[in-house]
C-alpha cells in the first residue's frame, strides 16, 4: 500500500482542513459517537465485555484450581475457540444473508443463558471439569456466529466514512473492558469465589440486549439469499484466499494468534509458579495487557485515514514478538507488568489495523464472510495455539512455551516487512475501488 496514496496527499490536506475547522484529535477520536445506534451499541457492549473478561479470568482460575494442570488450561482454551475455526465460514455466510441485528439478539441471549448455567453449577458446588469443557465449547459455537456478525454490523451503524474510527473505538471498548474485568475478577475470586463472576457476566448481557432492542435502524431491502449457505461460505473463503493483500494480512494474524496469543492461557502458571502470586496477581497481569491494548486502540482511533497503516501493522507485529519474548523470561512482577503493557499495545495495533484495512478493501457483499475469515484467523487459530502451548509448557516450562512463540512472531514480522511493497500496491487499488463505490 503506497504510503502517499492511502490517503492521497489531497485527501490528507482535505482531512487536515476539516480537522482545523471542526476540532482537535479528540474530535477525531469520538466522531463515531455522532451516530445514536453506535452510542447504544458501545455502551451495551462495554458493560457486557467487562462481564466476559471476568468470566474468562474466573474460568481459567477455576480450571487451574480443579486440576492444577497447564495442559488442561490449554485444552479448555481449545474447546472454547475451536468452534470459531470450524463454524465461522457458516456464521459469516448467514451474516451476509439475514438481518445482522436479529442474529445478534439471538447470539447474545444464548450467551447469557450459558453464563447462567455456569454460575448455577459453580455456586451450588456441583461444577466438574467436563461441565466447564461442555459450556466452553457451546459458547464457542455461539461466538462463531456472533463475532463475524458483530464485526459486519458496525458499518450499518456508522457508514463507510466513520468505519475505521468505529473499529478502533470497538477495540478500545474491548480492551477497556479487558483492563477492568480481570482486575474485578481477581478481587471477586479472592473474596467470594468464581461463581459470582459468572453470574455478573450473565447479568451484564441485559445491557447489550437492551441497547439492541432500542436501536432505530433504517429500513433495508432484504438480502437476497441465493444459493446454499455452504456454497456461499466457500465463496467467501475463495474470495479471501484469492485476494493477495487480504490473504497476507490474515495469514500473519493467524500465525500470531497460533503461536503468540497462546501466552494468555498460561497466565495462571506465570501468576502462581513464576511470580509467586494468586488470583489477584493474575488479574493484574491480564489488566496490564488490557491497558496496553486500550492505549493502542485509542492511538488508532485518533488517526486520520489509512496513511502508513501497513507500516503500523508490520511494526506492531515486530514489537509484539520482541515484548513477548522478554516477558517469557521475566521473574520480576513489575517488569512483567510493564512488558505486558507493551505486548497488549503492539498486538492491538496489529490486530485493529488489520481489521480496518481488510474492511476497507472488501466489498459489502462479502463483508460478513471476510469478517468470518478474520475471526477464524484471530480467534479460531488460538485454540490450536492454546493446546500446543499447554503441551509444551507441561513438558518443558511455561516460559519456554511463550519464548518460542515470541521468537516465531519476530521472524514472521520480518518476513512480512519484506513483502510490504507488493502488498501496498494491490491494497491501494482495492481501497480506491471500494471508496469509489461508497461515494457513488
C-alpha positions in Angstrom: 0.0 0.0 0.0 1.5 3.3 -1.0 2.1 5.4 2.0 1.4 8.5 -0.1 -1.8 7.1 -1.7 -3.8 5.8 1.3 -5.0 8.5 1.8 -3.7 10.7 -1.2 -1.9 13.9 -0.5 -5.0 15.9 -1.5 -7.1 13.7 0.8 -4.7 14.4 3.7 -4.9 18.2 3.1 -8.7 18.0 3.0 -8.7 16.0 6.2 -6.4 18.4 7.9 -8.6 21.3 6.8 -11.7 19.6 8.1 -9.9 18.9 11.4 -8.8 22.5 11.7 -12.4 23.6 11.3 -14.1 21.0 13.4 -11.8 20.4 16.3 -8.8 18.6 17.7 -7.7 15.0 17.7 -10.3 14.5 20.4 -13.0 15.2 17.9 -11.4 12.7 15.6 -11.4 10.2 18.4 -15.1 10.4 19.1 -16.6 11.0 15.7 -18.4 7.7 15.5 -20.4 8.7 18.6 -22.4 11.1 16.4 -24.4 8.0 15.5 -27.1 7.2 18.0 -27.1 3.5 17.3 -23.4 3.3 17.7 -23.6 5.1 21.1 -26.1 2.5 22.3 -24.0 -0.4 20.9 -20.8 0.9 22.5 -22.4 1.4 26.0 -24.1 -2.0 26.0 -21.1 -3.9 24.7 -18.8 -2.2 27.2 -20.8 -3.5 30.2 -21.2 -6.9 28.6 -17.5 -7.2 27.8 -16.4 -6.4 31.4 -18.5 -9.4 32.4 -17.0 -11.5 29.6 -13.5 -10.8 30.8 -14.5 -11.5 34.4 -15.8 -14.9 33.3 -12.7 -15.7 31.3 -10.3 -15.0 34.2 -12.5 -16.7 36.7 -12.9 -19.8 34.5 -9.2 -20.0 34.0 -8.6 -19.9 37.7 -11.4 -22.4 38.3 -9.8 -24.9 35.9 -6.4 -24.4 37.4 -7.8 -24.8 40.9 -9.7 -28.0 40.0 -6.9 -29.7 38.0 -3.5 -27.9 38.8 -2.7 -28.6 35.1 -1.2 -26.3 32.5 -2.2 -28.8 29.8 -5.9 -28.7 30.8 -5.8 -24.9 30.7 -4.8 -25.3 27.1 -7.5 -27.8 26.5 -10.2 -25.6 27.8 -8.9 -22.8 25.6 -9.0 -25.2 22.7 -12.6 -26.3 23.4 -13.8 -22.7 23.8 -12.4 -21.4 20.5 -12.1 -24.4 18.0 -15.8 -24.0 17.0 -14.9 -20.5 15.7 -12.3 -22.0 13.4 -14.7 -24.7 12.1 -18.0 -22.8 12.0 -17.2 -19.1 11.3 -17.5 -19.5 7.5 -21.1 -20.6 8.0 -21.6 -17.8 10.5 -20.2 -15.3 8.0 -22.5 -16.6 5.2 -25.5 -16.2 7.4 -24.4 -12.7 8.4 -24.5 -11.9 4.6 -28.0 -13.4 4.2 -30.0 -12.4 7.2 -30.6 -9.3 9.3 -27.5 -8.9 11.4 -29.4 -7.1 14.2 -31.6 -10.1 14.7 -28.7 -12.5 14.6 -27.1 -10.6 17.4 -30.2 -10.7 19.6 -30.2 -14.5 19.3 -26.5 -15.0 19.9 -26.3 -12.6 22.9 -29.3 -14.2 24.5 -27.8 -17.6 24.1 -24.5 -16.4 25.7 -26.4 -15.1 28.7 -28.1 -18.5 29.2 -24.8 -20.3 29.1 -23.2 -17.9 31.6 -26.2 -18.5 33.9 -25.7 -22.3 33.7 -22.0 -22.0 34.6 -22.9 -19.7 37.5 -25.5 -22.0 38.9 -23.2 -25.1 38.7 -20.3 -23.3 40.4 -22.3 -21.5 43.1 -24.1 -24.8 44.0 -20.6 -26.5 44.1 -21.7 -29.1 41.5 -19.2 -27.9 38.9 -16.9 -30.5 37.3 -14.2 -30.1 34.8 -16.2 -31.9 32.0 -19.0 -29.4 32.5 -16.6 -26.5 32.0 -15.5 -28.1 28.8 -19.1 -28.5 27.5 -20.2 -25.0 28.3 -16.9 -23.5 26.9 -17.5 -25.4 23.7 -21.1 -24.3 23.4 -20.1 -20.7 23.9 -17.5 -21.2 21.1 -20.3 -22.3 18.8 -22.3 -19.2 19.6 -19.3 -16.9 19.0 -18.7 -18.5 15.6 -22.0 -16.8 14.6 -21.8 -13.7 16.9 -18.3 -12.4 16.1 -18.5 -12.1 12.3 -22.0 -10.7 12.5 -21.0 -8.1 15.1 -17.9 -7.1 13.0 -20.0 -6.7 9.9 -22.8 -4.9 11.7 -20.6 -1.9 12.5 -20.8 -0.4 9.1 -24.7 -0.4 9.3 -24.4 1.9 12.4 -21.7 4.3 11.2 -21.4 4.0 7.4 -18.2 3.9 5.4 -16.7 7.2 6.3 -16.5 6.5 10.1 -15.8 2.8 9.8 -12.0 3.0 10.7 -12.8 5.1 13.7 -15.6 2.8 14.8 -13.3 -0.3 14.5 -10.7 1.5 16.7 -13.3 2.5 19.2 -14.6 -1.0 19.3 -11.1 -2.2 20.1 -10.7 0.4 22.8 -14.0 -0.7 24.3 -12.9 -4.3 24.2 -9.6 -3.5 25.9 -11.1 -1.0 28.3 -13.2 -4.0 29.5 -10.1 -6.1 29.4 -8.4 -3.6 31.8 -11.3 -3.5 34.3 -12.8 -7.0 34.0 -9.7 -9.1 35.1 -9.0 -6.8 38.0 -12.5 -7.1 39.2 -12.4 -10.8 38.7 -9.2 -11.2 40.7 -10.8 -9.3 43.6 -14.1 -11.2 43.4 -12.5 -14.7 43.1 -10.3 -14.0 46.1 -13.2 -12.7 48.1 -16.2 -14.8 47.2 -15.2 -17.3 44.5 -15.6 -17.8 40.8 -19.3 -18.4 40.6 -20.2 -14.7 41.3 -18.1 -13.7 38.3 -20.1 -16.0 36.1 -23.3 -14.6 37.5 -22.2 -11.0 36.9 -21.4 -11.9 33.3 -24.8 -13.3 32.8 -26.5 -10.2 34.1 -24.2 -7.9 32.0 -25.9 -9.2 28.8 -29.0 -7.3 29.8 -27.2 -4.1 28.8 -26.3 -5.2 25.3 -29.7 -6.8 24.7 -31.4 -3.6 25.9 -29.2 -1.5 23.6 -30.0 -3.7 20.6 -33.8 -3.6 21.3 -34.0 0.3 21.4 -31.9 0.9 18.3 -33.6 2.6 15.4 -32.4 1.0 12.2 -33.2 2.3 8.7 -35.4 0.0 6.5 -33.2 -2.0 4.3 -34.2 -4.3 1.4 -33.8 -7.9 2.5 -30.6 -9.5 1.3 -31.1 -12.0 -1.5 -30.4 -15.5 -0.2 -29.2 -17.0 -3.4 -27.7 -20.5 -3.2 -26.9 -22.7 -0.2 -25.3 -21.4 2.9 -22.3 -23.8 2.5 -21.8 -22.6 -1.1 -21.7 -19.0 0.0 -19.4 -19.9 2.8 -17.0 -21.5 0.3 -17.3 -18.5 -2.0 -16.2 -16.2 0.8 -13.2 -18.3 1.6 -12.2 -18.4 -2.1 -12.5 -14.6 -2.3 -10.2 -14.1 0.7 -7.6 -16.6 -0.5 -7.5 -15.1 -4.0 -7.2 -11.5 -2.8 -3.5 -11.2 -2.2 -3.3 -8.4 0.4 -6.2 -9.8 2.5 -4.6 -13.2 2.3 -1.3 -11.9 3.5 -2.8 -9.9 6.4 -4.9 -12.7 7.6 -2.1 -15.3 7.4 0.1 -13.0 9.5 -2.7 -12.5 12.0 -3.4 -16.3 12.1 0.2 -17.1 12.8 0.4 -14.6 15.7 -2.8 -16.0 17.1 -1.4 -19.5 16.8 2.0 -19.0 18.4 1.8 -15.6 20.1 -1.6 -15.2 21.8 -1.4 -18.6 23.4 0.5 -16.9 26.3 -2.9 -15.8 27.7 -3.9 -19.4 28.6 -0.6 -19.8 30.6 -1.1 -16.7 32.7 -2.3 -18.7 35.8 1.0 -20.6 35.6 3.0 -17.3 35.5 1.0 -15.8 38.3 1.4 -18.8 40.5 4.7 -20.6 39.8 6.8 -17.8 38.2 5.8 -14.7 40.2 4.5 -16.5 43.4 1.1 -14.8 43.4 -2.6 -15.9 43.2 -5.8 -14.7 41.6 -5.0 -11.0 42.3 -1.7 -11.4 40.6 -3.4 -13.0 37.6 -5.9 -10.2 37.4 -3.2 -7.5 37.4 -1.2 -9.3 34.7 -4.3 -9.6 32.5 -5.2 -6.0 33.2 -1.7 -4.8 32.2 -2.1 -6.4 28.8 -5.5 -4.8 28.6 -4.1 -1.4 29.5 -1.6 -1.6 26.7 -4.2 -2.7 24.2 -6.5 0.1 25.2 -3.7 2.6 24.7 -3.1 1.1 21.3 -6.7 1.3 20.3 -7.0 4.9 21.4 -3.9 5.7 19.4 -5.5 4.2 16.3 -8.8 6.0 16.9 -7.1 9.4 16.7 -5.5 8.6 13.3 -6.8 10.2 10.1 -7.5 7.8 7.3 -5.4 4.9 6.3 -2.0 6.5 5.7 1.0 4.3 6.8 -1.3 1.6 8.1 0.7 -1.2 6.5 3.8 0.0 8.3 1.9 0.2 11.5 0.9 -3.4 11.1 4.5 -4.5 10.4 5.9 -2.5 13.3 3.2 -3.7 15.7 3.9 -7.3 14.7 7.6 -6.9 15.4 7.2 -5.1 18.7 4.7 -7.8 19.9 7.2 -10.6 19.3 10.0 -8.8 21.0 8.0 -7.8 24.1 6.5 -11.3 24.4 10.0 -12.9 24.2 11.3 -10.6 27.0 8.2 -11.3 29.2 8.7 -15.0 28.9 11.9 -14.9 31.0 11.0 -12.1 33.4 10.8 -13.2 37.1 10.1 -9.7 38.4 6.4 -8.8 38.9 6.6 -5.1 37.9 8.8 -5.8 34.9 6.4 -8.4 33.8 3.5 -5.9 34.1 5.4 -3.3 32.1 6.2 -5.8 29.3 2.6 -7.0 29.2 1.5 -3.4 28.6 3.9 -3.4 25.6 2.5 -6.8 24.4 -1.0 -5.5 24.6 -0.2 -2.3 22.8 1.6 -3.9 19.9 -0.9 -6.7 19.4 -3.8 -4.2 19.3 -2.0 -2.0 16.8 -1.5 -5.0 14.5 -5.0 -6.6 15.1 -7.1 -3.4 14.8 -5.1 -2.1 11.8 -5.6 -5.4 10.1 -9.3 -5.3 10.7 -9.5 -1.7 9.4 -7.5 -2.4 6.2 -9.4 -5.6 5.4 -12.8 -3.9 5.8 -11.6 -1.0 3.6 -10.7 -3.5 0.8 -13.6 -5.9 0.9 -16.9 -5.3 -1.0 -20.1 -5.1 1.1 -21.4 -8.3 -0.4 -18.5 -10.3 1.1 -18.2 -8.3 4.4 -19.7 -10.9 6.7 -17.7 -13.7 5.2 -14.5 -11.7 5.2 -15.0 -11.0 8.9 -15.6 -14.7 9.4 -12.2 -15.3 7.9 -10.8 -12.6 10.1 -12.4 -14.4 13.1 -11.0 -17.7 12.0 -7.5 -16.3 12.0 -7.7 -14.2 15.1 -9.9 -16.3 17.3 -10.0 -19.7 15.5 -6.3 -20.4 15.4 -6.0 -19.5 19.1 -7.4 -22.8 20.4 -4.8 -24.8 18.5 -2.1 -22.5 19.9 -3.6 -22.9 23.4 -3.4 -26.7 23.1 0.2 -26.6 21.8 1.3 -24.1 24.4 -0.2 -26.2 27.2 1.5 -29.3 25.9 4.9 -27.5 25.5 4.6 -26.0 29.0 3.7 -29.3 30.5 6.7 -31.0 29.0 9.2 -28.1 29.4 8.1 -24.9 31.1 5.6 -22.0 30.6 8.5 -19.5 29.9 9.9 -21.9 27.2 6.5 -22.2 25.5 6.0 -18.4 25.5 9.5 -17.6 24.4 9.2 -20.0 21.4 6.0 -18.2 20.4 7.6 -14.8 20.7 10.6 -15.7 18.6 8.4 -17.1 15.9 6.4 -13.9 15.8 9.6 -11.9 15.4 10.7 -13.9 12.3 7.2 -13.7 10.8 7.1 -10.0 11.2 10.5 -9.6 9.5 9.3 -11.7 6.5 6.1 -9.6 6.3 8.1 -6.4 6.1 10.0 -7.8 3.1 6.7 -8.2 1.2 5.3 -4.7 2.0 5.9 -3.0 -1.4 3.8 -5.6 -3.3 1.1 -5.6 -0.7 0.8 -1.8 -0.7 0.3 -1.5 -4.4 -2.5 -4.1 -4.6 -4.2 -2.9 -1.4 -4.2 0.7 -2.7 -6.1 -0.4 -5.8 -8.7 -2.3 -3.7 -9.3 0.5 -1.3 -9.8 3.0 -4.1 -12.3 0.7 -5.8 -14.4 0.4 -2.6 -14.1 4.2 -1.9 -15.4 4.9 -5.4 -18.4 2.6 -4.8 -19.3 4.1 -1.4 -19.1 7.6 -2.9 -21.2 6.8 -5.9 
